[in-house]
Amino acid sequence: MVLRSAASVFALAGLLVVPSALAQANASRPAASQSPGSVANSMSLLRALAGEWQGTIQGRGLDGKVSSSLVNASIRLENSGSSVAARFDGFLFGKDYDGGSVWRQDGAELSSAWMDSRLNESVRAQSSGVDSANSVGFSGQMALPGAGKLVNVRQVVRVLSPDHVSIEWFVLNDDGKQLSVLSLDLNRLAKGERSAAASRFDEPVMAALRQDASSSRSAGARDE
C-alpha cells in the first residue's frame, strides 16, 4: 500500500499543517425531509462531489513553514452510490503530492478513510455528528510518527456551491483547539474536461481504502 514518494498530509515529525454540473441532480441535493446533520443529508452532499476538479492545496508545518500549489482531483460514485471515492494529485513542499479518500455509508453509519504517500495505513474516521446543511465532519485518531501516542484528528468537507468544495484536515491539540493541517480548495472543471487524477483509481491503494472505509480505527504513519 505504498504510493510514490510525496509530501504527506501529515509530515514526519511534525505533521504538515496545513490549511459541469452535478452528476445526478436528484442525488446532489438533500431531500426536504432530510435534516441537516443526518447521515442521509451528509451522504447526499458527498455524492454531489462526483466529477473532475482542480484547485489549490496548502500545507503549513508546525515550524511555521507554508507550502501551496495546484492540485487536481477526480471524485466518483461507487457501489451504487453507497461509496464516494476521491483521488488527488499535485505538488507540496517541493515534492509530488499523492493521496486518496473513500467516504462510505453503511446503514446509519458514515465513515472515511484517507491515505497518502507517507502513511503505511489509512487514517480512518467516522461522521462526527456535527454536520451542518452544507458540511460533513469526520473524527478519528492517528499516531504521531515516533511519538508513540495517538492524536485526535478531524476531516471536514464543505460544499460551498455545486462547483466549489473544500476538504480540510485538523489536529486537535491537548487543549481542545483545532489546528488546520491540510486544506484543498477545489473548483469543478468544465464539462468534458478530465483531471490527471482520473486515471489512478485502479492503483492498489484505492482497493485498500475501499476496504478500510468500512471500519473506523486509528492508523499510524510510517516513521522514516
Secondary structure by P-SEA (a helix, b strand, c coil): ccccccccccccccccccccccccccccccccccccccaaaaaaaaaaccccbbbbbbbbccccbbbbbbbbbcccccccccbbbbbbbbccccbbbbcbbbbbbcccccbbbbbcccccccccccccccccccbbbbbbbbbcccccbbbbbbbbbbccccccbbbbbbbbccccbbbbcbbbbbbbcccccccccccccccaaaaaaaaaacbbbbbbcccc
